[in-house]
Amino acid sequence: MIENYIISQLKTLEKDFYYFRPSDNMKIDLLLDEENGIIPCEIKSGRRTNSKNLSNFCKKYLPKKAIIFSELNFGKNDYLYSYPLYSIFCLS
């Protein structure tokens, strides 16, 4: 349900996004297609934001930015940005 909410909000912002599953061992919830490159995004319904898939993706493809949507507050750690679920509008 949370993923559907995020996707519907991205549609209203007219953002281009894709689902990414290169193998059975890796899945990224969304890839945002932005002017400055691809931004991998993980959507978490709770406060646990550990994402082995996102970590593996970032090690392999070295994106400039990655985003986790969760119940946690705004935050930044190196290239990883954290957005609360309600704040999807901040991507505009």
PyMOL Python script that loads the backbone (N, CA, C, O; Angstrom):
from pymol import cmd

cmd.read_pdbstr("""\
ATOM      1  N   MET A   1       0.808  -1.179   0.000  1.00  0.00           N
ATOM      2  CA  MET A   1       0.000   0.000   0.000  1.00  0.00           C
ATOM      3  C   MET A   1       0.868   1.266   0.000  1.00  0.00           C
ATOM      4  O   MET A   1       0.547   2.245  -0.674  1.00  0.00           O
ATOM      5  N   ILE A   2       1.953   1.237   0.750  1.00  0.00           N
ATOM      6  CA  ILE A   2       2.847   2.394   0.811  1.00  0.00           C
ATOM      7  C   ILE A   2       3.488   2.643  -0.559  1.00  0.00           C
ATOM      8  O   ILE A   2       3.596   3.789  -0.995  1.00  0.00           O
ATOM      9  N   GLU A   3       3.907   1.581  -1.228  1.00  0.00           N
ATOM     10  CA  GLU A   3       4.488   1.741  -2.565  1.00  0.00           C
ATOM     11  C   GLU A   3       3.483   2.371  -3.521  1.00  0.00           C
ATOM     12  O   GLU A   3       3.849   3.234  -4.319  1.00  0.00           O
ATOM     13  N   ASN A   4       2.228   1.954  -3.449  1.00  0.00           N
ATOM     14  CA  ASN A   4       1.197   2.541  -4.311  1.00  0.00           C
ATOM     15  C   ASN A   4       1.020   4.026  -4.029  1.00  0.00           C
ATOM     16  O   ASN A   4       0.834   4.816  -4.955  1.00  0.00           O
ATOM     17  N   TYR A   5       1.074   4.412  -2.763  1.00  0.00           N
ATOM     18  CA  TYR A   5       0.960   5.825  -2.401  1.00  0.00           C
ATOM     19  C   TYR A   5       2.109   6.628  -3.021  1.00  0.00           C
ATOM     20  O   TYR A   5       1.878   7.667  -3.640  1.00  0.00           O
ATOM     21  N   ILE A   6       3.322   6.156  -2.857  1.00  0.00           N
ATOM     22  CA  ILE A   6       4.490   6.862  -3.392  1.00  0.00           C
ATOM     23  C   ILE A   6       4.386   6.960  -4.911  1.00  0.00           C
ATOM     24  O   ILE A   6       4.633   8.024  -5.478  1.00  0.00           O
ATOM     25  N   ILE A   7       4.028   5.878  -5.567  1.00  0.00           N
ATOM     26  CA  ILE A   7       3.910   5.883  -7.030  1.00  0.00           C
ATOM     27  C   ILE A   7       2.835   6.851  -7.494  1.00  0.00           C
ATOM     28  O   ILE A   7       3.044   7.582  -8.462  1.00  0.00           O
ATOM     29  N   SER A   8       1.688   6.871  -6.826  1.00  0.00           N
ATOM     30  CA  SER A   8       0.628   7.800  -7.232  1.00  0.00           C
ATOM     31  C   SER A   8       1.066   9.256  -7.044  1.00  0.00           C
ATOM     32  O   SER A   8       0.722  10.115  -7.855  1.00  0.00           O
ATOM     33  N   GLN A   9       1.820   9.533  -5.979  1.00  0.00           N
ATOM     34  CA  GLN A   9       2.325  10.882  -5.766  1.00  0.00           C
ATOM     35  C   GLN A   9       3.345  11.275  -6.835  1.00  0.00           C
ATOM     36  O   GLN A   9       3.359  12.416  -7.296  1.00  0.00           O
ATOM     37  N   LEU A  10       4.191  10.334  -7.221  1.00  0.00           N
ATOM     38  CA  LEU A  10       5.166  10.609  -8.290  1.00  0.00           C
ATOM     39  C   LEU A  10       4.465  10.891  -9.610  1.00  0.00           C
ATOM     40  O   LEU A  10       4.905  11.745 -10.381  1.00  0.00           O
ATOM     41  N   LYS A  11       3.378  10.177  -9.871  1.00  0.00           N
ATOM     42  CA  LYS A  11       2.608  10.421 -11.093  1.00  0.00           C
ATOM     43  C   LYS A  11       2.028  11.831 -11.103  1.00  0.00           C
ATOM     44  O   LYS A  11       2.030  12.493 -12.141  1.00  0.00           O
ATOM     45  N   THR A  12       1.526  12.300  -9.946  1.00  0.00           N
ATOM     46  CA  THR A  12       0.970  13.653  -9.899  1.00  0.00           C
ATOM     47  C   THR A  12       2.064  14.713 -10.084  1.00  0.00           C
ATOM     48  O   THR A  12       1.792  15.814 -10.563  1.00  0.00           O
ATOM     49  N   LEU A  13       3.294  14.375  -9.704  1.00  0.00           N
ATOM     50  CA  LEU A  13       4.426  15.288  -9.916  1.00  0.00           C
ATOM     51  C   LEU A  13       5.002  15.163 -11.322  1.00  0.00           C
ATOM     52  O   LEU A  13       5.939  15.875 -11.682  1.00  0.00           O
ATOM     53  N   GLU A  14       4.438  14.254 -12.114  1.00  0.00           N
ATOM     54  CA  GLU A  14       4.886  13.978 -13.489  1.00  0.00           C
ATOM     55  C   GLU A  14       6.352  13.561 -13.537  1.00  0.00           C
ATOM     56  O   GLU A  14       7.102  13.982 -14.418  1.00  0.00           O
ATOM     57  N   LYS A  15       6.743  12.737 -12.587  1.00  0.00           N
ATOM     58  CA  LYS A  15       8.098  12.189 -12.544  1.00  0.00           C
ATOM     59  C   LYS A  15       8.163  10.905 -13.367  1.00  0.00           C
ATOM     60  O   LYS A  15       7.222  10.110 -13.360  1.00  0.00           O
ATOM     61  N   ASP A  16       9.265  10.705 -14.071  1.00  0.00           N
ATOM     62  CA  ASP A  16       9.497   9.456 -14.782  1.00  0.00           C
ATOM     63  C   ASP A  16      10.198   8.491 -13.835  1.00  0.00           C
ATOM     64  O   ASP A  16      11.201   8.842 -13.215  1.00  0.00           O
ATOM     65  N   PHE A  17       9.674   7.287 -13.725  1.00  0.00           N
ATOM     66  CA  PHE A  17      10.281   6.301 -12.838  1.00  0.00           C
ATOM     67  C   PHE A  17      10.122   4.908 -13.427  1.00  0.00           C
ATOM     68  O   PHE A  17       9.263   4.659 -14.273  1.00  0.00           O
ATOM     69  N   TYR A  18      10.981   4.006 -12.952  1.00  0.00           N
ATOM     70  CA  TYR A  18      11.033   2.641 -13.464  1.00  0.00           C
ATOM     71  C   TYR A  18      11.259   1.675 -12.310  1.00  0.00           C
ATOM     72  O   TYR A  18      11.795   2.041 -11.264  1.00  0.00           O
ATOM     73  N   TYR A  19      10.846   0.455 -12.521  1.00  0.00           N
ATOM     74  CA  TYR A  19      11.104  -0.651 -11.604  1.00  0.00           C
ATOM     75  C   TYR A  19      12.365  -1.333 -12.103  1.00  0.00           C
ATOM     76  O   TYR A  19      12.556  -1.451 -13.314  1.00  0.00           O
ATOM     77  N   PHE A  20      13.236  -1.790 -11.198  1.00  0.00           N
ATOM     78  CA  PHE A  20      14.509  -2.380 -11.618  1.00  0.00           C
ATOM     79  C   PHE A  20      14.740  -3.688 -10.890  1.00  0.00           C
ATOM     80  O   PHE A  20      14.819  -3.728  -9.662  1.00  0.00           O
ATOM     81  N   ARG A  21      14.846  -4.743 -11.654  1.00  0.00           N
ATOM     82  CA  ARG A  21      15.154  -6.062 -11.094  1.00  0.00           C
ATOM     83  C   ARG A  21      16.108  -6.787 -12.052  1.00  0.00           C
ATOM     84  O   ARG A  21      15.668  -7.552 -12.909  1.00  0.00           O
ATOM     85  N   PRO A  22      17.405  -6.542 -11.900  1.00  0.00           N
ATOM     86  CA  PRO A  22      18.370  -7.145 -12.824  1.00  0.00           C
ATOM     87  C   PRO A  22      18.590  -8.641 -12.592  1.00  0.00           C
ATOM     88  O   PRO A  22      19.056  -9.347 -13.486  1.00  0.00           O
ATOM     89  N   SER A  23      18.255  -9.123 -11.393  1.00  0.00           N
ATOM     90  CA  SER A  23      18.430 -10.543 -11.093  1.00  0.00           C
ATOM     91  C   SER A  23      17.464 -10.934  -9.980  1.00  0.00           C
ATOM     92  O   SER A  23      16.795 -10.080  -9.398  1.00  0.00           O
ATOM     93  N   ASP A  24      17.399 -12.218  -9.692  1.00  0.00           N
ATOM     94  CA  ASP A  24      16.546 -12.683  -8.601  1.00  0.00           C
ATOM     95  C   ASP A  24      17.036 -12.197  -7.239  1.00  0.00           C
ATOM     96  O   ASP A  24      16.273 -12.163  -6.274  1.00  0.00           O
ATOM     97  N   ASN A  25      18.315 -11.822  -7.166  1.00  0.00           N
ATOM     98  CA  ASN A  25      18.914 -11.400  -5.896  1.00  0.00           C
ATOM     99  C   ASN A  25      18.853  -9.897  -5.649  1.00  0.00           C
ATOM    100  O   ASN A  25      19.161  -9.448  -4.545  1.00  0.00           O
ATOM    101  N   MET A  26      18.465  -9.114  -6.648  1.00  0.00           N
ATOM    102  CA  MET A  26      18.459  -7.665  -6.482  1.00  0.00           C
ATOM    103  C   MET A  26      17.164  -7.076  -7.043  1.00  0.00           C
ATOM    104  O   MET A  26      16.725  -7.433  -8.136  1.00  0.00           O
ATOM    105  N   LYS A  27      16.562  -6.161  -6.266  1.00  0.00           N
ATOM    106  CA  LYS A  27      15.364  -5.455  -6.703  1.00  0.00           C
ATOM    107  C   LYS A  27      15.409  -4.055  -6.110  1.00  0.00           C
ATOM    108  O   LYS A  27      15.613  -3.884  -4.908  1.00  0.00           O
ATOM    109  N   ILE A  28      15.219  -3.066  -6.956  1.00  0.00           N
ATOM    110  CA  ILE A  28      15.123  -1.680  -6.505  1.00  0.00           C
ATOM    111  C   ILE A  28      13.688  -1.246  -6.743  1.00  0.00           C
ATOM    112  O   ILE A  28      13.156  -1.431  -7.838  1.00  0.00           O
ATOM    113  N   ASP A  29      13.051  -0.664  -5.717  1.00  0.00           N
ATOM    114  CA  ASP A  29      11.642  -0.292  -5.829  1.00  0.00           C
ATOM    115  C   ASP A  29      11.390   0.670  -6.978  1.00  0.00           C
ATOM    116  O   ASP A  29      10.471   0.467  -7.771  1.00  0.00           O
ATOM    117  N   LEU A  30      12.204   1.719  -7.072  1.00  0.00           N
ATOM    118  CA  LEU A  30      12.029   2.721  -8.126  1.00  0.00           C
ATOM    119  C   LEU A  30      13.368   3.282  -8.566  1.00  0.00           C
ATOM    120  O   LEU A  30      14.294   3.426  -7.768  1.00  0.00           O
ATOM    121  N   LEU A  31      13.451   3.591  -9.832  1.00  0.00           N
ATOM    122  CA  LEU A  31      14.543   4.394 -10.358  1.00  0.00           C
ATOM    123  C   LEU A  31      13.916   5.652 -10.912  1.00  0.00           C
ATOM    124  O   LEU A  31      13.094   5.591 -11.826  1.00  0.00           O
ATOM    125  N   LEU A  32      14.299   6.797 -10.361  1.00  0.00           N
ATOM    126  CA  LEU A  32      13.810   8.078 -10.870  1.00  0.00           C
ATOM    127  C   LEU A  32      14.730   8.549 -11.978  1.00  0.00           C
ATOM    128  O   LEU A  32      15.953   8.528 -11.834  1.00  0.00           O
ATOM    129  N   ASP A  33      14.144   8.971 -13.073  1.00  0.00           N
ATOM    130  CA  ASP A  33      14.901   9.486 -14.205  1.00  0.00           C
ATOM    131  C   ASP A  33      14.934  11.002 -14.108  1.00  0.00           C
ATOM    132  O   ASP A  33      13.967  11.677 -14.461  1.00  0.00           O
ATOM    133  N   GLU A  34      16.040  11.526 -13.633  1.00  0.00           N
ATOM    134  CA  GLU A  34      16.199  12.969 -13.429  1.00  0.00           C
ATOM    135  C   GLU A  34      17.238  13.509 -14.400  1.00  0.00           C
ATOM    136  O   GLU A  34      18.005  12.745 -14.986  1.00  0.00           O
ATOM    137  N   GLU A  35      17.261  14.817 -14.567  1.00  0.00           N
ATOM    138  CA  GLU A  35      18.210  15.457 -15.482  1.00  0.00           C
ATOM    139  C   GLU A  35      19.664  15.165 -15.125  1.00  0.00           C
ATOM    140  O   GLU A  35      20.508  15.014 -16.008  1.00  0.00           O
ATOM    141  N   ASN A  36      19.949  15.085 -13.835  1.00  0.00           N
ATOM    142  CA  ASN A  36      21.332  14.855 -13.396  1.00  0.00           C
ATOM    143  C   ASN A  36      21.659  13.382 -13.212  1.00  0.00           C
ATOM    144  O   ASN A  36      22.701  13.055 -12.644  1.00  0.00           O
ATOM    145  N   GLY A  37      20.796  12.483 -13.677  1.00  0.00           N
ATOM    146  CA  GLY A  37      21.079  11.051 -13.624  1.00  0.00           C
ATOM    147  C   GLY A  37      19.953  10.245 -13.004  1.00  0.00           C
ATOM    148  O   GLY A  37      18.895  10.773 -12.663  1.00  0.00           O
ATOM    149  N   ILE A  38      20.204   8.978 -12.869  1.00  0.00           N
ATOM    150  CA  ILE A  38      19.245   8.039 -12.297  1.00  0.00           C
ATOM    151  C   ILE A  38      19.389   8.046 -10.779  1.00  0.00           C
ATOM    152  O   ILE A  38      20.502   8.021 -10.252  1.00  0.00           O
ATOM    153  N   ILE A  39      18.255   8.079 -10.082  1.00  0.00           N
ATOM    154  CA  ILE A  39      18.261   8.054  -8.615  1.00  0.00           C
ATOM    155  C   ILE A  39      17.519   6.807  -8.152  1.00  0.00           C
ATOM    156  O   ILE A  39      16.309   6.704  -8.353  1.00  0.00           O
ATOM    157  N   PRO A  40      18.228   5.849  -7.531  1.00  0.00           N
ATOM    158  CA  PRO A  40      17.544   4.671  -6.996  1.00  0.00           C
ATOM    159  C   PRO A  40      16.780   5.035  -5.718  1.00  0.00           C
ATOM    160  O   PRO A  40      17.266   5.814  -4.898  1.00  0.00           O
ATOM    161  N   CYS A  41      15.585   4.466  -5.559  1.00  0.00           N
ATOM    162  CA  CYS A  41      14.741   4.753  -4.399  1.00  0.00           C
ATOM    163  C   CYS A  41      14.223   3.465  -3.785  1.00  0.00           C
ATOM    164  O   CYS A  41      13.793   2.555  -4.493  1.00  0.00           O
ATOM    165  N   GLU A  42      14.266   3.400  -2.490  1.00  0.00           N
ATOM    166  CA  GLU A  42      13.671   2.303  -1.740  1.00  0.00           C
ATOM    167  C   GLU A  42      12.528   2.860  -0.915  1.00  0.00           C
ATOM    168  O   GLU A  42      12.612   3.970  -0.388  1.00  0.00           O
ATOM    169  N   ILE A  43      11.468   2.093  -0.808  1.00  0.00           N
ATOM    170  CA  ILE A  43      10.295   2.494  -0.042  1.00  0.00           C
ATOM    171  C   ILE A  43      10.140   1.521   1.117  1.00  0.00           C
ATOM    172  O   ILE A  43       9.977   0.317   0.915  1.00  0.00           O
ATOM    173  N   LYS A  44      10.190   2.050   2.324  1.00  0.00           N
ATOM    174  CA  LYS A  44      10.066   1.232   3.527  1.00  0.00           C
ATOM    175  C   LYS A  44       8.849   1.691   4.316  1.00  0.00           C
ATOM    176  O   LYS A  44       8.666   2.889   4.533  1.00  0.00           O
ATOM    177  N   SER A  45       8.021   0.757   4.743  1.00  0.00           N
ATOM    178  CA  SER A  45       6.790   1.122   5.449  1.00  0.00           C
ATOM    179  C   SER A  45       7.016   1.398   6.932  1.00  0.00           C
ATOM    180  O   SER A  45       6.129   1.935   7.597  1.00  0.00           O
ATOM    181  N   GLY A  46       8.157   1.050   7.451  1.00  0.00           N
ATOM    182  CA  GLY A  46       8.417   1.239   8.877  1.00  0.00           C
ATOM    183  C   GLY A  46       9.643   2.090   9.124  1.00  0.00           C
ATOM    184  O   GLY A  46      10.031   2.917   8.299  1.00  0.00           O
ATOM    185  N   ARG A  47      10.246   1.863  10.286  1.00  0.00           N
ATOM    186  CA  ARG A  47      11.433   2.622  10.666  1.00  0.00           C
ATOM    187  C   ARG A  47      12.734   1.891  10.315  1.00  0.00           C
ATOM    188  O   ARG A  47      13.807   2.492  10.354  1.00  0.00           O
ATOM    189  N   ARG A  48      12.649   0.628   9.980  1.00  0.00           N
ATOM    190  CA  ARG A  48      13.852  -0.106   9.566  1.00  0.00           C
ATOM    191  C   ARG A  48      14.154   0.252   8.121  1.00  0.00           C
ATOM    192  O   ARG A  48      13.355  -0.022   7.225  1.00  0.00           O
ATOM    193  N   THR A  49      15.287   0.851   7.904  1.00  0.00           N
ATOM    194  CA  THR A  49      15.619   1.325   6.558  1.00  0.00           C
ATOM    195  C   THR A  49      16.817   0.602   5.947  1.00  0.00           C
ATOM    196  O   THR A  49      17.322   1.015   4.904  1.00  0.00           O
ATOM    197  N   ASN A  50      17.266  -0.452   6.576  1.00  0.00           N
ATOM    198  CA  ASN A  50      18.369  -1.209   5.991  1.00  0.00           C
ATOM    199  C   ASN A  50      17.914  -1.809   4.673  1.00  0.00           C
ATOM    200  O   ASN A  50      16.847  -2.418   4.593  1.00  0.00           O
ATOM    201  N   SER A  51      18.722  -1.636   3.647  1.00  0.00           N
ATOM    202  CA  SER A  51      18.385  -2.163   2.337  1.00  0.00           C
ATOM    203  C   SER A  51      19.630  -2.729   1.671  1.00  0.00           C
ATOM    204  O   SER A  51      20.456  -1.992   1.132  1.00  0.00           O
ATOM    205  N   LYS A  52      19.746  -4.033   1.718  1.00  0.00           N
ATOM    206  CA  LYS A  52      20.888  -4.696   1.089  1.00  0.00           C
ATOM    207  C   LYS A  52      20.865  -4.465  -0.418  1.00  0.00           C
ATOM    208  O   LYS A  52      21.909  -4.265  -1.038  1.00  0.00           O
ATOM    209  N   ASN A  53      19.660  -4.496  -1.005  1.00  0.00           N
ATOM    210  CA  ASN A  53      19.548  -4.277  -2.447  1.00  0.00           C
ATOM    211  C   ASN A  53      20.034  -2.889  -2.850  1.00  0.00           C
ATOM    212  O   ASN A  53      20.768  -2.744  -3.828  1.00  0.00           O
ATOM    213  N   LEU A  54      19.627  -1.876  -2.102  1.00  0.00           N
ATOM    214  CA  LEU A  54      20.057  -0.515  -2.420  1.00  0.00           C
ATOM    215  C   LEU A  54      21.564  -0.368  -2.228  1.00  0.00           C
ATOM    216  O   LEU A  54      22.228   0.278  -3.039  1.00  0.00           O
ATOM    217  N   SER A  55      22.102  -0.947  -1.187  1.00  0.00           N
ATOM    218  CA  SER A  55      23.556  -0.897  -0.961  1.00  0.00           C
ATOM    219  C   SER A  55      24.310  -1.558  -2.103  1.00  0.00           C
ATOM    220  O   SER A  55      25.293  -1.008  -2.600  1.00  0.00           O
ATOM    221  N   ASN A  56      23.860  -2.725  -2.518  1.00  0.00           N
ATOM    222  CA  ASN A  56      24.508  -3.430  -3.627  1.00  0.00           C
ATOM    223  C   ASN A  56      24.409  -2.636  -4.923  1.00  0.00           C
ATOM    224  O   ASN A  56      25.373  -2.560  -5.685  1.00  0.00           O
ATOM    225  N   PHE A  57      23.248  -2.047  -5.171  1.00  0.00           N
ATOM    226  CA  PHE A  57      23.070  -1.232  -6.372  1.00  0.00           C
ATOM    227  C   PHE A  57      24.046  -0.060  -6.366  1.00  0.00           C
ATOM    228  O   PHE A  57      24.702   0.214  -7.371  1.00  0.00           O
ATOM    229  N   CYS A  58      24.138   0.623  -5.240  1.00  0.00           N
ATOM    230  CA  CYS A  58      25.010   1.797  -5.144  1.00  0.00           C
ATOM    231  C   CYS A  58      26.483   1.433  -5.281  1.00  0.00           C
ATOM    232  O   CYS A  58      27.251   2.192  -5.873  1.00  0.00           O
ATOM    233  N   LYS A  59      26.885   0.302  -4.753  1.00  0.00           N
ATOM    234  CA  LYS A  59      28.277  -0.151  -4.910  1.00  0.00           C
ATOM    235  C   LYS A  59      28.590  -0.461  -6.364  1.00  0.00           C
ATOM    236  O   LYS A  59      29.691  -0.186  -6.841  1.00  0.00           O
ATOM    237  N   LYS A  60      27.620  -1.034  -7.069  1.00  0.00           N
ATOM    238  CA  LYS A  60      27.843  -1.449  -8.453  1.00  0.00           C
ATOM    239  C   LYS A  60      27.749  -0.283  -9.440  1.00  0.00           C
ATOM    240  O   LYS A  60      28.575  -0.179 -10.345  1.00  0.00           O
ATOM    241  N   TYR A  61      26.747   0.600  -9.277  1.00  0.00           N
ATOM    242  CA  TYR A  61      26.480   1.631 -10.280  1.00  0.00           C
ATOM    243  C   TYR A  61      26.906   3.048  -9.874  1.00  0.00           C
ATOM    244  O   TYR A  61      26.895   3.955 -10.707  1.00  0.00           O
ATOM    245  N   LEU A  62      27.279   3.245  -8.611  1.00  0.00           N
ATOM    246  CA  LEU A  62      27.788   4.519  -8.104  1.00  0.00           C
ATOM    247  C   LEU A  62      26.911   5.733  -8.454  1.00  0.00           C
ATOM    248  O   LEU A  62      27.389   6.671  -9.093  1.00  0.00           O
ATOM    249  N   PRO A  63      25.640   5.725  -8.044  1.00  0.00           N
ATOM    250  CA  PRO A  63      24.805   6.899  -8.307  1.00  0.00           C
ATOM    251  C   PRO A  63      25.246   8.076  -7.439  1.00  0.00           C
ATOM    252  O   PRO A  63      25.827   7.887  -6.371  1.00  0.00           O
ATOM    253  N   LYS A  64      24.965   9.288  -7.909  1.00  0.00           N
ATOM    254  CA  LYS A  64      25.320  10.483  -7.144  1.00  0.00           C
ATOM    255  C   LYS A  64      24.395  10.660  -5.948  1.00  0.00           C
ATOM    256  O   LYS A  64      24.759  11.301  -4.963  1.00  0.00           O
ATOM    257  N   LYS A  65      23.191  10.085  -6.040  1.00  0.00           N
ATOM    258  CA  LYS A  65      22.190  10.245  -4.995  1.00  0.00           C
ATOM    259  C   LYS A  65      21.315   8.998  -4.943  1.00  0.00           C
ATOM    260  O   LYS A  65      21.026   8.388  -5.972  1.00  0.00           O
ATOM    261  N   ALA A  66      20.899   8.626  -3.738  1.00  0.00           N
ATOM    262  CA  ALA A  66      19.936   7.538  -3.528  1.00  0.00           C
ATOM    263  C   ALA A  66      18.957   8.010  -2.457  1.00  0.00           C
ATOM    264  O   ALA A  66      19.308   8.807  -1.587  1.00  0.00           O
ATOM    265  N   ILE A  67      17.725   7.509  -2.531  1.00  0.00           N
ATOM    266  CA  ILE A  67      16.680   7.964  -1.616  1.00  0.00           C
ATOM    267  C   ILE A  67      15.996   6.779  -0.952  1.00  0.00           C
ATOM    268  O   ILE A  67      15.725   5.759  -1.586  1.00  0.00           O
ATOM    269  N   ILE A  68      15.722   6.937   0.344  1.00  0.00           N
ATOM    270  CA  ILE A  68      14.879   5.988   1.067  1.00  0.00           C
ATOM    271  C   ILE A  68      13.680   6.749   1.611  1.00  0.00           C
ATOM    272  O   ILE A  68      13.835   7.724   2.347  1.00  0.00           O
ATOM    273  N   PHE A  69      12.487   6.301   1.247  1.00  0.00           N
ATOM    274  CA  PHE A  69      11.248   6.832   1.806  1.00  0.00           C
ATOM    275  C   PHE A  69      10.844   5.916   2.952  1.00  0.00           C
ATOM    276  O   PHE A  69      10.744   4.702   2.773  1.00  0.00           O
ATOM    277  N   SER A  70      10.609   6.496   4.138  1.00  0.00           N
ATOM    278  CA  SER A  70      10.253   5.686   5.305  1.00  0.00           C
ATOM    279  C   SER A  70       9.530   6.545   6.333  1.00  0.00           C
ATOM    280  O   SER A  70       9.173   7.691   6.059  1.00  0.00           O
ATOM    281  N   GLU A  71       9.321   5.985   7.512  1.00  0.00           N
ATOM    282  CA  GLU A  71       8.712   6.736   8.615  1.00  0.00           C
ATOM    283  C   GLU A  71       9.705   7.650   9.316  1.00  0.00           C
ATOM    284  O   GLU A  71       9.314   8.458  10.159  1.00  0.00           O
ATOM    285  N   LEU A  72      10.969   7.534   8.984  1.00  0.00           N
ATOM    286  CA  LEU A  72      11.993   8.370   9.614  1.00  0.00           C
ATOM    287  C   LEU A  72      11.917   9.801   9.098  1.00  0.00           C
ATOM    288  O   LEU A  72      11.284  10.069   8.077  1.00  0.00           O
ATOM    289  N   ASN A  73      12.561  10.711   9.805  1.00  0.00           N
ATOM    290  CA  ASN A  73      12.577  12.110   9.442  1.00  0.00           C
ATOM    291  C   ASN A  73      13.570  12.352   8.302  1.00  0.00           C
ATOM    292  O   ASN A  73      14.246  11.422   7.863  1.00  0.00           O
ATOM    293  N   PHE A  74      13.659  13.585   7.827  1.00  0.00           N
ATOM    294  CA  PHE A  74      14.622  13.946   6.802  1.00  0.00           C
ATOM    295  C   PHE A  74      16.035  13.661   7.304  1.00  0.00           C
ATOM    296  O   PHE A  74      16.335  13.840   8.484  1.00  0.00           O
ATOM    297  N   GLY A  75      16.883  13.222   6.404  1.00  0.00           N
ATOM    298  CA  GLY A  75      18.263  12.972   6.778  1.00  0.00           C
ATOM    299  C   GLY A  75      19.142  12.802   5.554  1.00  0.00           C
ATOM    300  O   GLY A  75      18.652  12.621   4.440  1.00  0.00           O
ATOM    301  N   LYS A  76      20.436  12.862   5.774  1.00  0.00           N
ATOM    302  CA  LYS A  76      21.404  12.688   4.695  1.00  0.00           C
ATOM    303  C   LYS A  76      22.654  12.063   5.276  1.00  0.00           C
ATOM    304  O   LYS A  76      23.148  12.488   6.321  1.00  0.00           O
ATOM    305  N   ASN A  77      23.160  11.056   4.597  1.00  0.00           N
ATOM    306  CA  ASN A  77      24.402  10.408   4.967  1.00  0.00           C
ATOM    307  C   ASN A  77      25.161  10.143   3.681  1.00  0.00           C
ATOM    308  O   ASN A  77      24.854   9.197   2.955  1.00  0.00           O
ATOM    309  N   ASP A  78      26.154  10.980   3.397  1.00  0.00           N
ATOM    310  CA  ASP A  78      26.923  10.890   2.168  1.00  0.00           C
ATOM    311  C   ASP A  78      25.985  11.090   0.974  1.00  0.00           C
ATOM    312  O   ASP A  78      25.457  12.190   0.805  1.00  0.00           O
ATOM    313  N   TYR A  79      25.763  10.088   0.154  1.00  0.00           N
ATOM    314  CA  TYR A  79      24.910  10.187  -1.028  1.00  0.00           C
ATOM    315  C   TYR A  79      23.471   9.718  -0.749  1.00  0.00           C
ATOM    316  O   TYR A  79      22.606   9.851  -1.615  1.00  0.00           O
ATOM    317  N   LEU A  80      23.207   9.177   0.442  1.00  0.00           N
ATOM    318  CA  LEU A  80      21.908   8.599   0.776  1.00  0.00           C
ATOM    319  C   LEU A  80      21.022   9.607   1.504  1.00  0.00           C
ATOM    320  O   LEU A  80      21.365  10.092   2.582  1.00  0.00           O
ATOM    321  N   TYR A  81      19.881   9.911   0.897  1.00  0.00           N
ATOM    322  CA  TYR A  81      18.925  10.866   1.460  1.00  0.00           C
ATOM    323  C   TYR A  81      17.731  10.105   2.018  1.00  0.00           C
ATOM    324  O   TYR A  81      17.284   9.115   1.439  1.00  0.00           O
ATOM    325  N   SER A  82      17.229  10.571   3.132  1.00  0.00           N
ATOM    326  CA  SER A  82      16.050   9.981   3.757  1.00  0.00           C
ATOM    327  C   SER A  82      14.916  10.998   3.720  1.00  0.00           C
ATOM    328  O   SER A  82      15.081  12.149   4.125  1.00  0.00           O
ATOM    329  N   TYR A  83      13.763  10.555   3.227  1.00  0.00           N
ATOM    330  CA  TYR A  83      12.568  11.401   3.176  1.00  0.00           C
ATOM    331  C   TYR A  83      11.450  10.694   3.927  1.00  0.00           C
ATOM    332  O   TYR A  83      11.265   9.488   3.757  1.00  0.00           O
ATOM    333  N   PRO A  84      10.693  11.424   4.760  1.00  0.00           N
ATOM    334  CA  PRO A  84       9.498  10.829   5.362  1.00  0.00           C
ATOM    335  C   PRO A  84       8.473  10.525   4.276  1.00  0.00           C
ATOM    336  O   PRO A  84       8.448  11.188   3.240  1.00  0.00           O
ATOM    337  N   LEU A  85       7.638   9.535   4.508  1.00  0.00           N
ATOM    338  CA  LEU A  85       6.658   9.128   3.507  1.00  0.00           C
ATOM    339  C   LEU A  85       5.756  10.270   3.059  1.00  0.00           C
ATOM    340  O   LEU A  85       5.387  10.348   1.887  1.00  0.00           O
ATOM    341  N   TYR A  86       5.404  11.149   3.979  1.00  0.00           N
ATOM    342  CA  TYR A  86       4.477  12.237   3.639  1.00  0.00           C
ATOM    343  C   TYR A  86       5.116  13.314   2.763  1.00  0.00           C
ATOM    344  O   TYR A  86       4.397  14.155   2.224  1.00  0.00           O
ATOM    345  N   SER A  87       6.422  13.316   2.607  1.00  0.00           N
ATOM    346  CA  SER A  87       7.126  14.429   1.998  1.00  0.00           C
ATOM    347  C   SER A  87       7.474  14.218   0.531  1.00  0.00           C
ATOM    348  O   SER A  87       8.402  14.855   0.032  1.00  0.00           O
ATOM    349  N   ILE A  88       6.791  13.382  -0.145  1.00  0.00           N
ATOM    350  CA  ILE A  88       7.098  13.093  -1.547  1.00  0.00           C
ATOM    351  C   ILE A  88       7.064  14.363  -2.392  1.00  0.00           C
ATOM    352  O   ILE A  88       7.767  14.457  -3.398  1.00  0.00           O
ATOM    353  N   PHE A  89       6.253  15.336  -1.991  1.00  0.00           N
ATOM    354  CA  PHE A  89       6.157  16.592  -2.738  1.00  0.00           C
ATOM    355  C   PHE A  89       7.494  17.337  -2.796  1.00  0.00           C
ATOM    356  O   PHE A  89       7.685  18.196  -3.657  1.00  0.00           O
ATOM    357  N   CYS A  90       8.411  17.016  -1.894  1.00  0.00           N
ATOM    358  CA  CYS A  90       9.708  17.698  -1.861  1.00  0.00           C
ATOM    359  C   CYS A  90      10.571  17.361  -3.064  1.00  0.00           C
ATOM    360  O   CYS A  90      11.584  18.022  -3.290  1.00  0.00           O
ATOM    361  N   LEU A  91      10.208  16.373  -3.825  1.00  0.00           N
ATOM    362  CA  LEU A  91      10.987  15.998  -4.996  1.00  0.00           C
ATOM    363  C   LEU A  91      10.710  16.897  -6.192  1.00  0.00           C
ATOM    364  O   LEU A  91      11.396  16.794  -7.209  1.00  0.00           O
ATOM    365  N   SER A  92       9.719  17.775  -6.090  1.00  0.00           N
ATOM    366  CA  SER A  92       9.393  18.615  -7.247  1.00  0.00           C
ATOM    367  C   SER A  92      10.400  19.717  -7.452  1.00  0.00           C
ATOM    368  O   SER A  92      10.267  20.510  -8.384  1.00  0.00           O
TER     369      SER A  92
END
""", "prot")
cmd.dss("prot")
cmd.show_as("cartoon", "prot")
cmd.util.cbc("prot")
cmd.orient("prot")
